[in-house]
């Protein structure tokens, strides 16, 4: 079993009310791969510049991530500079330099095309579609996106979304894409395009999963101190799909469990800068939070009259 | 068993994206009493003007609500005029006329002082404290409040909160009151003032319950079409405390069930204007949504490896 991810590899500079960090390891493919590799074999597709520190590549390789798909080309790695204002709930992008990422065209090394699960992280929907055409045999194709592509490449995004099994998006993105303020109605309208499942991320409020036959309200793990929210969504997807790949089944029940695994993994991500909260994270740590979430959400069937 | 509520009795004029209604029955005490009377005996304390339609008084009386505590005095009933913007998630108050409510001092008719549960809806914290002094024997004292009192009468509010068992507040109010952006940390700091339980309302995201020994993440029932959010919080509290009064036990488990009952009741409230969604609501309708919420939130303990 294996999961393939296509996305960004970045060096982030982040400021939050709890600190600041410069040129740290980031990018959607990196967060996803770090999380999913706790569960299963990950095939990574991305691009970095020659300035990308070797230690980061080594870190991924040591987790068993197949990094043959990480193209390293002359030039600078993608940079993102951002600031979080928790009080006003704002993420401010101060600088984005695409650098080598601007000319990225995903190339799949031999063997990647037989990955069981494909995760198309938030990149140009035309590139996402290019990838889908190279992996026609995958059991599960999953896509994420963002407001930028919804506004700027709506038709391309429609084509990509119509070709996948699961859509994972933020609540505001689901509303924007479907042009419907009611998030449940919005998610349902996405189902009519083709996907079997829509997972709506709601940050600290958890997530919901909507399919034709199922509706699941998933909790977020309560984090007393969020240090850096970067990568929460991608590591959520990584935990979710990593778990799903390893369970080898795609039942509604397995999907619910996978979403809770994703929530548990994301709670470790946001407690530290970069992927530091995931570096030494093991299955037992996740299992513990999974059990806690079970207890936090439990209420009896029987009335206690 | 009985629940007493002290709060406003109002005539609301409301505009939402789904319609508009003028001079409809409203007020925190009315929403609470209508909801709680599905479960138990309610003793209402409030004030109305001589213009308050007799049919509303009759409606409450027919539900078995004790309305001896509803003082009717010369003058006009409290009026609220508001508009909801769902797109921007804004509640806009266009006009507030306190009228007879401006000189309200809660007077408890004989027998009210032996109510088992006391709900102090969102009114001046000094009045809330006056009421507490008249009901020293209550098993459970519960308070709600709002930003207006947190900002304007902080010390009085502290005194009231220190004297109750359960605090029910909106998320933004909990943050403002505790001066802490992290809602869990904020709720915990309220516990240090004396209350045993803090219930944090999060609108469409559900609620959380925090105590020294328990943490509960409660879902909201997914409502596909919200017509009028007015009274969601008060009918949530009404369902919660009505259920709790009727179960006659105050275990953590009963409290969890009660919160889910509150969520189910509130979901009926917001589907119609005024209390219309609750008029013919029965225990079976609530039980059905309770079961659905159980299914919507369920995930297995066992991993399916």
Contacts between the chains, C-beta under 8 A, distances in Angstrom:
chain1	res1	chain2	res2	distance
A	86	B	181	5.1
A	87	B	181	5.7
A	181	B	86	5.1
A	181	B	87	5.8
A	182	B	224	6.3
A	182	B	225	7.1
A	182	B	226	7.5
A	183	B	204	7.7
A	184	B	222	5.0
A	184	B	224	5.8
A	185	B	224	5.8
A	202	B	205	6.6
A	204	B	183	7.8
A	205	B	202	6.6
A	205	B	205	4.0
A	205	B	206	7.7
A	206	B	205	7.6
A	206	B	217	7.5
A	208	B	222	7.7
A	215	B	222	6.8
A	215	B	296	5.4
A	216	B	296	6.3
A	216	B	297	7.6
A	216	B	299	7.6
A	217	B	206	7.5
A	217	B	219	4.4
A	217	B	222	7.6
A	217	B	293	7.8
A	217	B	296	4.8
A	217	B	297	5.1
A	218	B	299	7.7
A	219	B	217	4.4
A	219	B	297	7.9
A	222	B	184	5.0
A	222	B	208	7.7
A	222	B	215	6.8
A	222	B	217	7.6
A	224	B	182	6.3
A	224	B	184	5.8
A	224	B	185	5.8
A	225	B	182	7.1
A	226	B	182	7.5
A	246	B	305	7.3
A	247	B	303	7.3
A	247	B	304	5.4
A	247	B	305	6.0
A	249	B	304	6.3
A	251	B	304	7.5
A	253	B	299	7.5
A	253	B	300	6.1
A	253	B	304	6.6
A	254	B	304	5.3
A	256	B	298	7.5
A	256	B	299	4.3
A	256	B	300	7.6
A	257	B	299	5.6
A	257	B	300	6.2
A	257	B	303	6.7
A	257	B	304	6.6
A	259	B	299	7.9
A	260	B	299	5.5
A	287	B	303	7.9
A	291	B	301	7.4
A	293	B	217	7.8
A	294	B	299	7.0
A	294	B	301	6.0
A	296	B	215	5.4
A	296	B	216	6.3
A	296	B	217	4.8
A	297	B	216	7.6
A	297	B	217	5.1
A	297	B	219	7.9
A	297	B	297	5.3
A	298	B	256	7.5
A	299	B	216	7.6
A	299	B	218	7.8
A	299	B	253	7.5
A	299	B	256	4.2
A	299	B	257	5.6
A	299	B	259	7.9
A	299	B	260	5.5
A	299	B	294	7.0
A	300	B	253	6.1
A	300	B	256	7.6
A	300	B	257	6.2
A	301	B	291	7.4
A	301	B	294	6.0
A	303	B	247	7.3
A	303	B	257	6.7
A	304	B	247	5.5
A	304	B	249	6.3
A	304	B	251	7.3
A	304	B	253	6.5
A	304	B	254	5.3
A	304	B	257	6.5
A	305	B	246	7.4
A	305	B	247	5.9
